[in-house]
Amino acid sequence: MGSPDSSPSRAFKLPDCWKDDVRMTALFALPRNESLNPHDWAGKYKFWKELIMEWATLNEKLTFDVEDLKKVFGRKGKYPASLNRVLDEMKKNGDIVIKDQHSYQTDQYSSWTKWGMSLITSSVAWSWNKVMSSLTETEETIPKYVVPSVLKNKCENILQLPIASSEEIVEVEELTDLHPEVFGNDEETQLILNHLQNLGKVAIEASSDQIMIKFIVPTIKTKQSQLNNSGWSISPAKQKEKTIEISEVDRSLATLKRTEKLLNDEIESMETEMKTLEQTARARLKEGSRGAAKAALHRRKQLQAVFEKRSQALSNIQTMKLQLGQTKTDSKVMEAYKIGLSALKNSFGDPSMNEENIQDTLFELETVLEQHRDIENIMSQSLVQEENESDLEEELKNIIAEADAQPALEEDLALPSVPSESPTKEATPAQAVRSVLAPS
């Protein structure tokens, strides 16, 4: 059985023991009395906990309830009798969290939650029907659980997306359309984005009719802080450094972006309609219906005028977007200038940074360097006493004289020449001597 932290690159499958009726009957049964068999509950809890976590991780199940588990782990019309106790134990150990409690802990100051609650409370009819239904029938509420490890993985995957490093503001609907593989449904989207907001990774603006998201690109200071504290707690209130809000420039960019998309869609629709009208006019003209052809061309001319106006408006919108983007860049450059100026002022504000101290320091430096050169000259002197030059010349002459006398000594010795052939085995010792002593 895989670890709960396994990568979701492989598909979940039930363990091999699932086909063993004897083994599975024991695992599906209630745990025995711990006084009689203290290891029975521990074994069953370990088995079901690891199986549930593996299923949730590999299938990226951010939320689930007990009914979901019954459908997945049902066998021959039965389901694990200790399932509720297993979930309670997992909740105590922090492997899962009840969704309502998690939402309350992380969302009570979130603008996202306020927006969601405003939608609910604004409907008087919905509230009245809900109250009346609660009086007439009592329904057992099935708790829904959040898996923190899956939430952590999803958040990390989102922060790896290109849009997370662009500082571009985007609407939630657009974000979910771009990445449906990450945002499964509205419930999960709210959990993920709200968690990222509390971690200080995104800013959420929910005051308008559209929820806007802006990913926060960390600066050098915040990156260092993240290295010192890289946790992904399910209750991230302590990790939130400061509240980062969406600026007026961000709101303007979002409005321009929305308008740009609207104009693009309208222009594309008008282009298609104009082509259709032109084809209709040609077809009616071939049929001999000049009046119908003329009406189609008139309609096309009207659309052409609107098309040109929309195209000009789109060009203006794109220009404004570019200028606002440059404004944001200029503000960052200006902020960098201010930081650099402050650093220079602080450096010159140091009491030691004045003309007199600098001259004294340079004078001391020159003195120390001169002492260093003197020490190097002393250290480079030879420790061996030099010999007399005349004695060395006399010894050299003696060596040359001895070398010249050596050939004369070799001539005085009349040594026999070296034989040109090796002696054979048949030759006697006397013959070998004679062959050596024979004159050449």
VEXDREN-2710 file (C-alpha; in Angstrom, 1 decimal):
% VEXDREN-2710
k/r/px/py/pz
1/MET/0.0/0.0/0.0
2/GLY/1.4/3.4/-1.0
3/SER/2.2/6.3/1.3
4/PRO/-0.3/9.1/1.6
5/ASP/2.4/11.4/0.2
6/SER/2.6/9.5/-3.0
7/SER/2.5/11.4/-6.3
8/PRO/-0.9/11.3/-8.1
9/SER/0.9/10.1/-11.3
10/ARG/-0.5/6.5/-10.9
11/ALA/-4.1/5.4/-10.6
12/PHE/-5.6/4.2/-7.4
13/LYS/-6.4/0.5/-7.1
14/LEU/-7.6/-1.6/-4.3
15/PRO/-5.0/-3.8/-2.5
16/ASP/-4.4/-7.5/-3.5
17/CYS/-6.0/-8.7/-0.2
18/TRP/-9.3/-7.3/-1.4
19/LYS/-10.0/-10.6/-3.2
20/ASP/-9.4/-12.6/0.0
21/ASP/-12.8/-13.2/1.6
22/VAL/-11.4/-14.3/5.0
23/ARG/-9.0/-11.3/5.3
24/MET/-11.6/-8.8/4.2
25/THR/-14.3/-10.2/6.4
26/ALA/-12.0/-9.5/9.4
27/LEU/-11.2/-6.0/8.2
28/PHE/-14.8/-5.1/7.6
29/ALA/-15.9/-6.3/11.0
30/LEU/-16.1/-4.2/14.1
31/PRO/-12.8/-4.2/16.2
32/ARG/-12.7/-6.7/19.0
33/ASN/-12.6/-5.9/22.6
34/GLU/-9.2/-4.2/23.2
35/SER/-8.8/-6.1/26.5
36/LEU/-9.0/-9.4/24.7
37/ASN/-7.1/-8.3/21.5
38/PRO/-5.4/-5.0/21.9
39/HIS/-3.8/-5.2/18.4
40/ASP/-7.0/-5.7/16.4
41/TRP/-8.1/-2.1/16.4
42/ALA/-4.6/-0.8/15.7
43/GLY/-4.2/-3.0/12.6
44/LYS/-7.6/-2.1/11.2
45/TYR/-7.1/1.6/11.8
46/LYS/-3.7/1.5/10.0
47/PHE/-5.1/-0.4/7.0
48/TRP/-8.2/1.9/6.5
49/LYS/-6.3/5.1/7.2
50/GLU/-3.6/4.4/4.7
51/LEU/-6.1/3.2/2.1
52/ILE/-8.3/6.3/2.5
53/MET/-5.3/8.7/2.3
54/GLU/-4.0/6.9/-0.8
55/TRP/-7.3/7.1/-2.5
56/ALA/-7.7/10.8/-1.7
57/THR/-4.1/11.6/-2.8
58/LEU/-4.1/9.7/-6.0
59/ASN/-7.5/11.0/-7.0
60/GLU/-6.8/14.5/-5.7
61/LYS/-9.9/14.4/-3.5
62/LEU/-9.8/17.6/-1.6
63/THR/-13.1/16.9/0.2
64/PHE/-15.2/13.8/0.8
65/ASP/-17.8/12.4/3.2
66/VAL/-18.5/9.0/4.6
67/GLU/-21.0/8.2/1.8
68/ASP/-18.2/8.7/-0.7
69/LEU/-16.1/6.2/1.1
70/LYS/-18.9/3.7/1.3
71/LYS/-19.2/3.8/-2.5
72/VAL/-15.5/3.4/-3.0
73/PHE/-14.8/0.7/-0.4
74/GLY/-18.1/-1.2/-0.5
75/ARG/-17.7/-4.9/-1.1
76/LYS/-20.4/-7.3/-1.8
77/GLY/-23.1/-5.0/-0.5
78/LYS/-21.2/-4.2/2.7
79/TYR/-18.9/-1.4/3.9
80/PRO/-16.4/-1.2/6.8
81/ALA/-18.2/-1.3/10.1
82/SER/-15.5/0.8/11.8
83/LEU/-15.4/3.5/9.2
84/ASN/-16.9/6.3/11.4
85/ARG/-14.4/5.5/14.2
86/VAL/-11.5/5.5/11.7
87/LEU/-12.6/9.0/10.5
88/ASP/-12.9/10.3/14.1
89/GLU/-9.3/9.0/14.8
90/MET/-8.0/10.6/11.6
91/LYS/-9.6/13.8/12.6
92/LYS/-7.9/13.8/16.0
93/ASN/-4.5/13.1/14.4
94/GLY/-5.0/16.0/11.9
95/ASP/-5.1/13.8/8.7
96/ILE/-8.5/15.3/7.9
97/VAL/-10.4/18.3/9.1
98/ILE/-14.2/18.9/9.1
99/LYS/-14.9/21.4/6.4
100/ASP/-17.1/23.7/8.4
101/GLN/-14.5/24.0/11.1
102/HIS/-11.8/24.6/8.6
103/SER/-13.8/27.3/6.8
104/TYR/-14.6/29.1/10.1
105/GLN/-10.9/29.1/11.2
106/THR/-9.5/30.4/7.9
107/ASP/-12.4/32.3/6.4
108/GLN/-13.9/34.4/9.2
109/TYR/-12.0/37.5/8.0
110/SER/-12.0/36.7/4.4
111/SER/-13.7/39.0/1.9
112/TRP/-14.5/35.8/-0.2
113/THR/-16.6/34.5/2.7
114/LYS/-18.3/37.8/3.2
115/TRP/-19.2/37.8/-0.5
116/GLY/-20.6/34.3/-0.3
117/MET/-22.6/35.0/2.8
118/SER/-24.0/38.2/1.3
119/LEU/-25.3/36.2/-1.6
120/ILE/-27.0/33.8/0.8
121/THR/-28.5/36.3/3.1
122/SER/-29.7/38.6/0.3
123/SER/-32.3/36.0/-0.7
124/VAL/-35.2/36.4/1.7
125/ALA/-37.2/33.6/-0.1
126/TRP/-34.3/31.2/0.3
127/SER/-34.0/31.9/4.0
128/TRP/-37.7/31.6/4.6
129/ASN/-37.9/28.2/2.8
130/LYS/-34.9/27.0/4.7
131/VAL/-36.4/27.8/8.0
132/MET/-39.8/26.2/7.1
133/SER/-38.1/23.1/5.9
134/SER/-36.1/22.8/9.1
135/LEU/-39.4/22.9/11.1
136/THR/-41.1/20.3/9.0
137/GLU/-38.3/17.7/8.7
138/THR/-35.1/16.8/10.5
139/GLU/-32.3/15.7/8.3
140/GLU/-29.1/14.2/9.6
141/THR/-26.2/16.3/8.6
142/ILE/-23.3/14.3/7.1
143/PRO/-20.0/16.0/7.9
144/LYS/-17.7/16.7/5.0
145/TYR/-14.0/16.5/5.5
146/VAL/-11.0/18.4/4.0
147/VAL/-7.7/16.6/3.4
148/PRO/-4.9/19.0/4.3
149/SER/-2.2/17.1/2.3
150/VAL/-4.3/17.3/-0.9
151/LEU/-5.0/21.0/-0.2
152/LYS/-1.2/21.6/0.2
153/ASN/-0.4/19.8/-3.1
154/LYS/-3.1/21.7/-5.0
155/CYS/-1.9/25.0/-3.8
156/GLU/1.7/24.2/-4.7
157/ASN/0.6/23.1/-8.2
158/ILE/-1.3/26.4/-8.6
159/LEU/1.7/28.5/-7.6
160/GLN/3.7/26.7/-10.4
161/LEU/1.3/28.0/-13.1
162/PRO/2.6/30.8/-15.3
163/ILE/-0.1/33.1/-14.3
164/ALA/1.0/32.9/-10.6
165/SER/4.3/34.7/-11.5
166/SER/2.8/37.3/-13.8
167/GLU/1.2/39.6/-11.2
168/GLU/-1.8/39.8/-13.5
169/ILE/-5.2/40.3/-12.1
170/VAL/-7.7/37.7/-13.3
171/GLU/-11.3/36.8/-12.5
172/VAL/-12.2/33.6/-10.8
173/GLU/-14.3/32.4/-13.7
174/GLU/-11.5/33.0/-16.1
175/LEU/-9.0/31.2/-13.9
176/THR/-11.2/28.2/-13.5
177/ASP/-11.8/28.1/-17.3
178/LEU/-8.0/28.2/-17.9
179/HIS/-7.2/25.5/-15.5
180/PRO/-10.1/23.1/-15.0
181/GLU/-7.7/20.3/-14.0
182/VAL/-6.8/22.2/-10.8
183/PHE/-10.2/23.8/-9.9
184/GLY/-12.7/20.9/-9.9
185/ASN/-15.8/22.7/-8.7
186/ASP/-16.9/25.9/-6.9
187/GLU/-16.5/24.4/-3.5
188/GLU/-12.9/23.3/-4.0
189/THR/-12.1/26.6/-5.8
190/GLN/-13.2/28.6/-2.7
191/LEU/-11.2/26.3/-0.4
192/ILE/-8.1/26.6/-2.4
193/LEU/-8.2/30.3/-3.1
194/ASN/-9.2/31.2/0.4
195/HIS/-6.3/29.1/1.8
196/LEU/-3.9/30.9/-0.6
197/GLN/-5.2/34.2/0.5
198/ASN/-4.6/33.4/4.1
199/LEU/-1.1/32.3/3.3
200/GLY/-0.5/35.7/1.6
201/LYS/-0.1/34.1/-1.8
202/VAL/-3.1/35.8/-3.5
203/ALA/-5.3/38.9/-3.0
204/ILE/-9.0/38.5/-3.5
205/GLU/-11.4/41.3/-4.4
206/ALA/-15.1/40.3/-4.0
207/SER/-16.8/43.7/-3.7
208/SER/-17.9/43.8/-7.3
209/ASP/-20.1/41.4/-9.2
210/GLN/-17.0/39.5/-10.3
211/ILE/-14.5/38.0/-7.9
212/MET/-11.0/39.1/-8.9
213/ILE/-7.8/37.3/-8.0
214/LYS/-4.2/38.6/-8.0
215/PHE/-1.2/36.4/-7.3
216/ILE/1.4/38.0/-5.1
217/VAL/4.9/37.6/-6.5
218/PRO/7.2/37.6/-3.4
219/THR/10.0/40.1/-3.1
220/ILE/13.5/39.2/-1.9
221/LYS/12.5/40.0/1.7
222/THR/9.4/37.8/1.6
223/LYS/11.3/35.0/-0.2
224/GLN/13.8/34.9/2.7
225/SER/10.9/34.8/5.2
226/GLN/9.4/31.9/3.3
227/LEU/12.7/30.0/3.4
228/ASN/12.8/30.5/7.2
229/ASN/9.1/29.4/7.6
230/SER/8.0/27.1/4.7
231/GLY/5.1/25.4/6.5
232/TRP/1.7/24.8/4.9
233/SER/-0.5/24.7/8.0
234/ILE/-4.2/24.1/7.6
235/SER/-4.6/27.1/9.9
236/PRO/-2.3/29.6/8.3
237/ALA/-3.3/32.7/10.2
238/LYS/0.1/32.9/11.9
239/GLN/2.0/32.7/8.6
240/LYS/0.1/35.6/7.1
241/GLU/2.6/38.5/7.1
242/LYS/0.3/41.4/6.1
243/THR/-2.9/42.0/4.3
244/ILE/-2.3/42.6/0.6
245/GLU/-5.1/44.4/-1.2
246/ILE/-6.0/44.9/-4.8
247/SER/-5.2/48.5/-5.8
248/GLU/-7.2/50.8/-7.9
249/VAL/-4.9/50.2/-10.8
250/ASP/-5.6/46.5/-10.5
251/ARG/-9.3/47.1/-10.6
252/SER/-8.9/49.3/-13.7
253/LEU/-6.9/46.6/-15.4
254/ALA/-9.5/44.0/-14.6
255/THR/-12.2/46.3/-16.1
256/LEU/-10.2/47.0/-19.2
257/LYS/-9.5/43.3/-19.6
258/ARG/-13.1/42.4/-19.3
259/THR/-14.1/45.1/-21.8
260/GLU/-11.4/43.9/-24.2
261/LYS/-12.7/40.4/-24.1
262/LEU/-16.2/41.6/-24.7
263/LEU/-15.1/43.7/-27.7
264/ASN/-13.1/40.9/-29.1
265/ASP/-16.1/38.6/-29.0
266/GLU/-18.4/41.2/-30.5
267/ILE/-15.9/42.0/-33.3
268/GLU/-15.4/38.3/-34.1
269/SER/-19.2/37.9/-34.3
270/MET/-19.6/40.9/-36.6
271/GLU/-16.9/39.6/-38.9
272/THR/-18.7/36.3/-39.2
273/GLU/-22.0/38.0/-39.9
274/MET/-20.6/40.4/-42.5
275/LYS/-19.1/37.4/-44.4
276/THR/-22.4/35.7/-44.3
277/LEU/-24.3/38.8/-45.6
278/GLU/-21.8/39.1/-48.4
279/GLN/-22.3/35.5/-49.4
280/THR/-26.1/36.0/-49.1
281/ALA/-26.0/39.0/-51.4
282/ARG/-24.0/37.1/-54.0
283/ALA/-26.4/34.2/-53.9
284/ARG/-29.5/36.4/-54.2
285/LEU/-27.9/38.3/-57.1
286/LYS/-27.4/35.0/-58.9
287/GLU/-31.0/34.1/-58.3
288/GLY/-32.0/37.4/-59.8
289/SER/-33.3/38.9/-56.6
290/ARG/-31.6/42.3/-56.7
291/GLY/-33.8/43.7/-53.9
292/ALA/-32.7/41.0/-51.4
293/ALA/-29.1/41.3/-52.5
294/LYS/-29.3/45.1/-51.9
295/ALA/-30.8/44.6/-48.5
296/ALA/-28.1/42.2/-47.5
297/LEU/-25.4/44.6/-48.7
298/HIS/-27.1/47.5/-46.8
299/ARG/-27.1/45.4/-43.6
300/ARG/-23.4/44.6/-44.2
301/LYS/-22.6/48.3/-44.6
302/GLN/-24.3/49.1/-41.3
303/LEU/-22.3/46.3/-39.5
304/GLN/-19.1/47.6/-41.2
305/ALA/-19.6/51.0/-39.6
306/VAL/-20.2/49.5/-36.1
307/PHE/-17.3/47.2/-36.7
308/GLU/-14.9/50.1/-37.3
309/LYS/-16.1/51.8/-34.2
310/ARG/-15.7/48.7/-32.1
311/SER/-12.2/48.1/-33.6
312/GLN/-11.2/51.7/-32.6
313/ALA/-12.6/51.2/-29.1
314/LEU/-10.6/48.0/-28.8
315/SER/-7.4/49.7/-29.9
316/ASN/-8.0/52.4/-27.3
317/ILE/-8.6/49.8/-24.6
318/GLN/-5.4/48.0/-25.5
319/THR/-3.5/51.2/-25.4
320/MET/-4.9/52.1/-21.9
321/LYS/-4.0/48.6/-20.7
322/LEU/-0.4/49.0/-21.9
323/GLN/-0.1/52.4/-20.3
324/LEU/-1.5/51.1/-16.9
325/GLY/1.0/48.2/-17.1
326/GLN/3.8/50.7/-17.6
327/THR/2.6/52.7/-14.7
328/LYS/2.9/49.7/-12.4
329/THR/6.4/49.1/-13.7
330/ASP/7.3/52.8/-13.3
331/SER/6.1/52.7/-9.7
332/LYS/8.3/49.7/-9.0
333/VAL/11.3/51.5/-10.6
334/MET/10.6/54.6/-8.5
335/GLU/10.4/52.4/-5.4
336/ALA/13.8/50.9/-6.2
337/TYR/15.2/54.4/-6.7
338/LYS/13.9/55.4/-3.3
339/ILE/15.4/52.4/-1.6
340/GLY/18.8/53.0/-3.3
341/LEU/18.7/56.7/-2.3
342/SER/17.9/55.8/1.3
343/ALA/20.8/53.3/1.4
344/LEU/23.2/55.9/0.1
345/LYS/22.0/58.5/2.6
346/ASN/22.5/56.0/5.4
347/SER/26.0/55.1/4.3
348/PHE/27.0/58.7/4.2
349/GLY/25.3/59.4/7.4
350/ASP/27.9/57.1/9.2
351/PRO/30.1/59.4/11.4
352/SER/33.2/57.5/10.2
353/MET/32.5/58.5/6.6
354/ASN/34.1/62.0/6.5
355/GLU/37.1/63.5/4.7
356/GLU/39.4/63.6/7.7
357/ASN/38.9/60.0/8.7
358/ILE/39.3/58.9/5.1
359/GLN/42.6/60.7/4.7
360/ASP/43.9/59.3/8.0
361/THR/42.9/55.8/6.9
362/LEU/44.7/56.1/3.6
363/PHE/47.8/57.4/5.3
364/GLU/47.8/54.5/7.7
365/LEU/47.3/52.1/4.8
366/GLU/50.3/53.6/2.9
367/THR/52.5/53.2/6.0
368/VAL/51.4/49.6/6.5
369/LEU/52.1/48.8/2.9
370/GLU/55.6/50.3/3.1
371/GLN/56.3/48.1/6.1
372/HIS/55.1/45.1/4.3
373/ARG/57.5/45.8/1.4
374/ASP/60.4/46.1/3.8
375/ILE/59.5/42.8/5.4
376/GLU/59.3/41.1/2.0
377/ASN/62.8/42.4/1.1
378/ILE/64.3/41.1/4.3
379/MET/62.6/37.7/3.9
380/SER/63.9/37.3/0.3
381/GLN/67.6/37.5/1.4
382/SER/69.7/34.3/1.1
383/LEU/70.6/32.5/4.3
384/VAL/73.7/30.7/2.8
385/GLN/77.1/32.5/2.8
386/GLU/78.5/33.0/-0.6
387/GLU/81.9/31.2/-1.4
388/ASN/85.0/33.0/-2.8
389/GLU/84.8/33.3/-6.6
390/SER/88.6/32.4/-7.1
391/ASP/88.2/29.2/-5.2
392/LEU/85.4/28.1/-7.5
393/GLU/87.5/28.9/-10.6
394/GLU/90.4/26.9/-9.3
395/GLU/88.2/23.9/-8.6
396/LEU/86.7/24.1/-12.1
397/LYS/90.2/24.1/-13.7
398/ASN/91.1/20.9/-11.8
399/ILE/88.0/19.2/-13.1
400/ILE/88.8/20.1/-16.7
401/ALA/92.4/18.9/-16.3
402/GLU/91.3/15.5/-15.0
403/ALA/88.9/15.2/-17.9
404/ASP/91.7/15.8/-20.4
405/ALA/94.1/13.2/-18.8
406/GLN/91.6/10.4/-19.0
407/PRO/92.0/9.6/-22.8
408/ALA/95.8/9.4/-22.5
409/LEU/95.5/6.9/-19.7
410/GLU/93.3/4.6/-21.9
411/GLU/95.9/4.7/-24.8
412/ASP/98.7/3.5/-22.5
413/LEU/96.8/0.3/-21.6
414/ALA/97.1/-2.2/-24.5
415/LEU/94.0/-4.2/-24.0
416/PRO/92.9/-6.9/-26.5
417/SER/90.0/-6.1/-28.8
418/VAL/86.6/-7.5/-28.1
419/PRO/85.9/-10.8/-30.0
420/SER/83.4/-10.5/-32.9
421/GLU/81.9/-14.0/-32.3
422/SER/80.7/-15.8/-29.3
423/PRO/82.7/-19.0/-28.4
424/THR/80.9/-22.3/-29.4
425/LYS/80.2/-25.3/-27.2
426/GLU/82.8/-27.4/-29.1
427/ALA/85.7/-25.1/-28.4
428/THR/88.0/-26.0/-25.6
429/PRO/89.1/-23.6/-23.0
430/ALA/92.6/-23.3/-24.5
431/GLN/91.1/-22.5/-27.9
432/ALA/88.9/-19.9/-26.4
433/VAL/92.0/-18.2/-24.7
434/ARG/94.0/-18.3/-27.9
435/SER/91.2/-16.7/-29.9
436/VAL/91.0/-13.9/-27.5
437/LEU/94.8/-13.3/-27.4
438/ALA/95.2/-13.5/-31.2
439/PRO/96.2/-10.2/-32.7
440/SER/93.6/-8.5/-34.8
END
